Amino acid sequence: MYETRRQGQTRQQSLFFCEGAGRDENSMKIAYTGIGSDELRARIESVASALGMQPGAVDFSGESDRSYDAERDWEIIVLGSTNGQNGLVDRVDRLVHVNPVGFVIALDPAGTQTSRNQLQKAGAFEALSDNPDFEDLQFAISRAHQLYLRRERQMDTEKMSVITQLAAGVNHEINNPLTGLMGTAELILLENRDLPEKIRGDIETILAQARRIQTITRRLKHLDHLRTVHYEGGESMLDLSGVGEESEAGVRGGEDFVFGSPRIFIVDDNELIIDLIERLLASRFSVDHATRPYDALNRLRDNEYDLILADLVMPQMDGLELIREIRRMNPDQRVVITTAYPADERVSQALLEGALGMIKKPFNFEELEGQLWAALKAPMPAHRGEH
């Protein structure tokens, strides 16, 4: 069936691009029906072969499900007029409804502008005479062929855009609770040194599985690099479990920090993440927070902090805009951004405009603290202004 065959098609822009799957873009099917002349059928097959297409006759008896499937099993169809002009218009109308992405080329026995208009109004891509010569037939089929390929590329691009947006949304929604789960598990281990060995082992197993999810969500952000793998039953799936990126371990060592107990200001719309960071850092940092960027700016007008930890993706104002406002208020303010989207172009822009670093979500809380100490001790970069 037409829909089934299209699912495996190969396009560079498509998520479904994989080794050994799909069909060549020139192997689309051109069908013909309602044509009584052997010479005309041979002419159609000759044009189709010249374009690298697969020609084939179809029979629309209308008496079985198989006939209905045949009406959809083509990309281009040449429709003859064995049922007369009225039957031809009705057939065009039916075909464009059962296969709305295909192209119908109707062979018009009347040959008048009125009949041509009727066929095109019914949905025909082109209306030719009922005995077109080779050149007219070739031009019409070739034009339909090129437009079909163009439409397919556009559909694939739009499909990929939707899938990418979906992947980004899933990534964001998974990373927030995942950060909370990992942080809670790590805090349990840090705050309860005397846990029984079995319980500690179970919590470490939870952390290991959470890190596997972290690897999978990280790969989900790069759909164009995914490949298809096969599993039992002849089915296939996308490979999301490849080798993950190596973690960027922070540098521990706040013992020599000249400020003593640094003041950290967290800006994140996820209250669970704020709570976990505050609990983790409470014994070594003075921590304050805001869940909305505008509240953060109001707080920063009246308070000074050694370091601001700001999420990149927030409602009302994103992290890049927040950094710009902060730098206008205090060009020497130290800021580090957190994000689940390290490839986001705003990350590099934020670094250009003065952010001291980027911490990926979901983060390992021990590494998080090390990166905060590193940012507190790092020299301030020159402010390059907005670009």
MARGU-520000 format. One line per field, with one value per residue (C-alpha): residue number from 1; residue in three letters; chain; z, y, x. Coordinates in steps of 0.001 Angstrom, whole numbers, plus 500000, padded with zeros to 6 digits. Layout:
pos	[NUM_...]
code	[ALA_...]
unit	[A_...]
pz	[Z_...]
py	[Y_...]
px	[X_...]
***
This chain:
pos	[1_2_3_4_5_6_7_8_9_10_11_12_13_14_15_16_17_18_19_20_21_22_23_24_25_26_27_28_29_30_31_32_33_34_35_36_37_38_39_40_41_42_43_44_45_46_47_48_49_50_51_52_53_54_55_56_57_58_59_60_61_62_63_64_65_66_67_68_69_70_71_72_73_74_75_76_77_78_79_80_81_82_83_84_85_86_87_88_89_90_91_92_93_94_95_96_97_98_99_100_101_102_103_104_105_106_107_108_109_110_111_112_113_114_115_116_117_118_119_120_121_122_123_124_125_126_127_128_129_130_131_132_133_134_135_136_137_138_139_140_141_142_143_144_145_146_147_148_149_150_151_152_153_154_155_156_157_158_159_160_161_162_163_164_165_166_167_168_169_170_171_172_173_174_175_176_177_178_179_180_181_182_183_184_185_186_187_188_189_190_191_192_193_194_195_196_197_198_199_200_201_202_203_204_205_206_207_208_209_210_211_212_213_214_215_216_217_218_219_220_221_222_223_224_225_226_227_228_229_230_231_232_233_234_235_236_237_238_239_240_241_242_243_244_245_246_247_248_249_250_251_252_253_254_255_256_257_258_259_260_261_262_263_264_265_266_267_268_269_270_271_272_273_274_275_276_277_278_279_280_281_282_283_284_285_286_287_288_289_290_291_292_293_294_295_296_297_298_299_300_301_302_303_304_305_306_307_308_309_310_311_312_313_314_315_316_317_318_319_320_321_322_323_324_325_326_327_328_329_330_331_332_333_334_335_336_337_338_339_340_341_342_343_344_345_346_347_348_349_350_351_352_353_354_355_356_357_358_359_360_361_362_363_364_365_366_367_368_369_370_371_372_373_374_375_376_377_378_379_380_381_382_383_384_385_386_387]
code	[MET_TYR_GLU_THR_ARG_ARG_GLN_GLY_GLN_THR_ARG_GLN_GLN_SER_LEU_PHE_PHE_CYS_GLU_GLY_ALA_GLY_ARG_ASP_GLU_ASN_SER_MET_LYS_ILE_ALA_TYR_THR_GLY_ILE_GLY_SER_ASP_GLU_LEU_ARG_ALA_ARG_ILE_GLU_SER_VAL_ALA_SER_ALA_LEU_GLY_MET_GLN_PRO_GLY_ALA_VAL_ASP_PHE_SER_GLY_GLU_SER_ASP_ARG_SER_TYR_ASP_ALA_GLU_ARG_ASP_TRP_GLU_ILE_ILE_VAL_LEU_GLY_SER_THR_ASN_GLY_GLN_ASN_GLY_LEU_VAL_ASP_ARG_VAL_ASP_ARG_LEU_VAL_HIS_VAL_ASN_PRO_VAL_GLY_PHE_VAL_ILE_ALA_LEU_ASP_PRO_ALA_GLY_THR_GLN_THR_SER_ARG_ASN_GLN_LEU_GLN_LYS_ALA_GLY_ALA_PHE_GLU_ALA_LEU_SER_ASP_ASN_PRO_ASP_PHE_GLU_ASP_LEU_GLN_PHE_ALA_ILE_SER_ARG_ALA_HIS_GLN_LEU_TYR_LEU_ARG_ARG_GLU_ARG_GLN_MET_ASP_THR_GLU_LYS_MET_SER_VAL_ILE_THR_GLN_LEU_ALA_ALA_GLY_VAL_ASN_HIS_GLU_ILE_ASN_ASN_PRO_LEU_THR_GLY_LEU_MET_GLY_THR_ALA_GLU_LEU_ILE_LEU_LEU_GLU_ASN_ARG_ASP_LEU_PRO_GLU_LYS_ILE_ARG_GLY_ASP_ILE_GLU_THR_ILE_LEU_ALA_GLN_ALA_ARG_ARG_ILE_GLN_THR_ILE_THR_ARG_ARG_LEU_LYS_HIS_LEU_ASP_HIS_LEU_ARG_THR_VAL_HIS_TYR_GLU_GLY_GLY_GLU_SER_MET_LEU_ASP_LEU_SER_GLY_VAL_GLY_GLU_GLU_SER_GLU_ALA_GLY_VAL_ARG_GLY_GLY_GLU_ASP_PHE_VAL_PHE_GLY_SER_PRO_ARG_ILE_PHE_ILE_VAL_ASP_ASP_ASN_GLU_LEU_ILE_ILE_ASP_LEU_ILE_GLU_ARG_LEU_LEU_ALA_SER_ARG_PHE_SER_VAL_ASP_HIS_ALA_THR_ARG_PRO_TYR_ASP_ALA_LEU_ASN_ARG_LEU_ARG_ASP_ASN_GLU_TYR_ASP_LEU_ILE_LEU_ALA_ASP_LEU_VAL_MET_PRO_GLN_MET_ASP_GLY_LEU_GLU_LEU_ILE_ARG_GLU_ILE_ARG_ARG_MET_ASN_PRO_ASP_GLN_ARG_VAL_VAL_ILE_THR_THR_ALA_TYR_PRO_ALA_ASP_GLU_ARG_VAL_SER_GLN_ALA_LEU_LEU_GLU_GLY_ALA_LEU_GLY_MET_ILE_LYS_LYS_PRO_PHE_ASN_PHE_GLU_GLU_LEU_GLU_GLY_GLN_LEU_TRP_ALA_ALA_LEU_LYS_ALA_PRO_MET_PRO_ALA_HIS_ARG_GLY_GLU_HIS]
unit	[A_A_A_A_A_A_A_A_A_A_A_A_A_A_A_A_A_A_A_A_A_A_A_A_A_A_A_A_A_A_A_A_A_A_A_A_A_A_A_A_A_A_A_A_A_A_A_A_A_A_A_A_A_A_A_A_A_A_A_A_A_A_A_A_A_A_A_A_A_A_A_A_A_A_A_A_A_A_A_A_A_A_A_A_A_A_A_A_A_A_A_A_A_A_A_A_A_A_A_A_A_A_A_A_A_A_A_A_A_A_A_A_A_A_A_A_A_A_A_A_A_A_A_A_A_A_A_A_A_A_A_A_A_A_A_A_A_A_A_A_A_A_A_A_A_A_A_A_A_A_A_A_A_A_A_A_A_A_A_A_A_A_A_A_A_A_A_A_A_A_A_A_A_A_A_A_A_A_A_A_A_A_A_A_A_A_A_A_A_A_A_A_A_A_A_A_A_A_A_A_A_A_A_A_A_A_A_A_A_A_A_A_A_A_A_A_A_A_A_A_A_A_A_A_A_A_A_A_A_A_A_A_A_A_A_A_A_A_A_A_A_A_A_A_A_A_A_A_A_A_A_A_A_A_A_A_A_A_A_A_A_A_A_A_A_A_A_A_A_A_A_A_A_A_A_A_A_A_A_A_A_A_A_A_A_A_A_A_A_A_A_A_A_A_A_A_A_A_A_A_A_A_A_A_A_A_A_A_A_A_A_A_A_A_A_A_A_A_A_A_A_A_A_A_A_A_A_A_A_A_A_A_A_A_A_A_A_A_A_A_A_A_A_A_A_A_A_A_A_A_A_A_A_A_A_A_A_A_A_A_A_A_A_A_A_A_A_A_A_A_A_A_A_A_A_A_A_A_A_A_A_A_A_A_A_A_A]
pz	[500000_499301_502939_504030_501272_502020_505655_504632_502150_502227_502576_504036_505998_507423_510817_509128_507103_507792_506147_503739_504171_502039_498319_495725_495031_491326_492063_492583_490847_487857_487158_484296_483914_481584_478482_475660_473193_473350_471583_474216_477061_475490_475124_478844_479857_477595_479175_482670_481945_480545_483879_485928_487245_487773_485386_485922_484928_487677_487576_489515_489583_492748_493988_496598_499205_496880_494259_496853_497824_494165_493931_496455_495211_492959_493011_489466_487509_483878_483737_480477_479432_478824_480903_478961_480075_483072_484312_483940_486102_488767_488771_489118_492068_493766_493162_494607_497736_498317_497377_498015_497609_494188_490749_488306_484582_482820_479117_478019_475156_474743_474265_475043_477496_479387_479827_480784_483435_484798_485179_486854_489165_490155_491058_487949_487806_484014_481271_477924_474762_474846_472481_473494_471591_473277_473934_475606_477716_478691_479670_481843_483607_484067_485605_487961_488869_489802_491747_493656_494691_495712_497780_499408_500400_501829_503771_505145_506198_507964_509561_510807_512237_514203_515408_516487_518460_520046_520938_522503_524560_525695_526547_528667_530465_531193_532347_535023_536981_536216_537812_540842_541109_540751_543158_545798_545511_545807_548795_550551_550079_551174_554245_555440_555541_557744_555377_555199_552312_550484_550626_549468_546627_545618_545529_543446_541033_540744_539992_537364_535588_535808_534159_531358_530827_530830_528021_526010_526335_525309_522102_521504_520930_517827_515683_512474_513843_514961_513201_512959_514672_514330_517040_517216_514955_512097_513699_513895_516268_516667_518495_521496_523684_521999_523811_525709_525953_528623_531695_532318_535816_537759_539880_543573_546039_547820_550754_549474_548301_549474_550207_552867_552418_548910_548255_545420_543718_541791_539070_537855_537257_538654_542423_542987_541426_543540_546700_545917_545104_548274_550388_548751_549142_552468_554569_552273_550574_551413_548923_547722_544799_542507_540224_537844_536015_536836_540537_540263_538794_541594_544170_542490_542721_546527_547095_546028_545206_544417_541716_539879_538574_535904_533816_530068_529299_531419_530818_530507_529903_528853_530449_527744_528211_531978_531650_529548_532167_534958_533119_532578_536311_537268_534518_537001_538146_537821_536067_535124_533021_533302_530429_529006_525520_525300_521493_521768_519972_522999_525038_522928_522832_526624_526944_524534_526626_529898_531308_532982_531978_531183_533319_531540_532972_534452_536420_538867_542086_543057_539672_540011_543181_541597_538633_540949_542824_539500_538350_541651_541303_537548_536259_534902_531069_529296_528475_524690_524576_522780_519298]
py	[500000_503543_504688_501620_501988_505656_505038_503668_506349_507751_511455_513189_515539_512696_511059_507722_507741_504462_501952_499540_500916_502949_503345_505367_508588_507637_504292_505872_504145_505500_503703_503866_502735_503134_503085_500820_501460_499126_501793_504418_502020_501323_505066_505640_502806_504171_507642_506129_503979_506981_508771_505736_505137_501868_501682_499376_498942_498959_497777_499773_497438_499056_495678_494780_496146_495183_497539_500328_499703_499853_503312_504525_502526_505110_508492_509495_508031_508450_508146_507194_507816_504409_505518_508739_512337_512236_508983_510521_513554_511313_509066_512036_513284_509876_509365_512710_511920_508444_509562_513323_513520_511846_513450_512587_513134_512818_512035_514150_512768_516046_518162_521477_524214_523552_519845_520641_523074_520419_517918_520394_521543_517898_517767_516639_517843_517960_517282_516082_514854_511255_510337_512549_512337_511242_514783_516039_512907_513099_516778_516208_513126_514691_517836_515757_513687_516741_518378_515160_514967_518635_518078_515026_517014_519771_517250_515615_518978_519885_516446_516761_520198_518856_515836_518054_520297_517232_515827_519139_519258_515650_516307_519322_517593_514482_516350_518378_515421_513385_516058_515954_512164_512069_514938_513352_510037_511724_513766_510612_509131_512328_512955_509330_507956_505009_503532_499714_498412_496929_500190_502164_499717_500008_503804_503620_501324_503941_506584_504361_503841_507559_508317_505909_507923_511043_509552_508652_512113_513668_511609_512549_516129_515053_513323_513674_511322_508552_505199_502398_499068_495848_493617_490451_489931_491881_495205_498190_501106_504177_503684_506011_504035_504688_505805_508967_512043_511993_513950_517198_516748_519908_520839_520376_522539_525379_525156_528000_530237_533725_534749_532103_531224_532323_533761_531928_533105_530479_531474_528508_528016_524458_524698_521078_521727_524861_522944_520185_522588_524559_521396_520236_523548_524687_523723_525401_528273_530971_530303_532477_531931_533203_531226_534117_536270_539577_538686_537848_541268_543019_540993_541760_545517_545268_542372_541300_537742_536091_533901_533596_530216_530888_528449_529139_528129_529986_531672_535472_535925_533397_533043_535029_538028_537727_537743_540908_542642_541471_542693_546091_546343_544960_544292_542339_539945_536266_534177_530494_529095_525713_524044_520735_522069_522563_522889_525854_528836_530998_529089_530286_533778_533831_532819_535590_538087_537226_533953_532013_528599_526235_523313_520628_519273_516808_517335_515238_517242_516511_517799_520778_521903_521483_523633_526322_526482_526665_529573_531399_531204_531861_535313_537375_537466_540799_541853_541795_543319_542088_540677]
px	[500000_501036_501226_503186_505744_506330_507278_510667_511583_515085_515775_518830_516556_514480_514752_514113_517341_519160_521473_519822_516305_513957_513629_515462_513611_513325_511603_508208_505325_503433_500176_497724_494133_491192_493423_492270_495080_498090_500154_499299_500071_503466_504044_503333_505664_508379_508167_508121_511176_513042_512429_513494_509978_508110_505124_502192_498565_495917_492330_489757_486785_485474_484234_486840_489226_492068_490686_490515_494147_495147_493614_496190_499171_500829_502518_501515_498615_497571_493798_492110_488535_486972_483978_483445_483887_481525_483029_486493_485629_484109_487172_489554_487525_487683_491397_492471_490471_491953_495485_495702_499498_499583_499324_496510_497082_493735_493365_490417_488280_486350_489455_487729_488686_485450_486199_489780_488524_486149_488966_491300_488508_488027_491730_493603_497206_497104_494523_495891_494205_493025_495883_498841_502101_505322_506603_503397_503163_506822_506534_503449_504837_508274_506774_504610_507663_509740_506919_506294_509951_509892_506759_508328_511410_509240_507146_510300_511695_508468_508293_511864_511116_508159_510136_513029_510680_509090_512517_513554_510352_510732_514379_513461_510601_512686_515781_514032_512592_515720_517893_515611_515803_519585_520049_517815_519657_523047_521911_520746_524212_525965_523795_523655_527170_526139_523554_523543_525612_522592_520605_523625_524100_520442_520684_523850_521994_519245_521891_523516_520195_519422_522770_521805_518610_520785_522888_519786_518228_521534_521511_517889_519060_521014_518392_520381_523061_520726_520707_518168_518847_516889_515507_513427_510454_512000_511100_513426_513930_516089_519368_519299_521680_525019_528105_527284_529404_532012_531078_532826_534132_534484_537447_536836_538624_536914_539278_541454_538605_539395_535803_535282_531583_530564_527113_525365_522177_520172_517699_515637_511918_512113_511664_512703_516106_516528_515663_518132_520972_520312_520364_523571_525397_523977_526998_529544_527697_525197_522402_519532_517185_514443_512129_511378_513951_512225_512164_515853_516665_514764_516699_520002_519391_519503_521915_525368_526363_529665_528136_524818_523691_521038_519008_519049_515446_512887_509517_509274_513010_515645_519059_520845_518560_518974_522774_522598_520458_522758_525848_524243_523673_527086_529678_531841_529135_530108_527448_527292_524437_522735_520927_519760_520620_524405_524170_521774_523344_522467_525067_527996_526510_526183_529841_530801_528883_530532_529173_531990_530771_527928_526747_524712_521466_520882_524069_525996_525832_529418_530579_528245_529945_533362_532325_530964_534274_536129_533927_534423_538202_538404_539421_536572_536497_536388_532824_532409_528947_525853_526046]
***
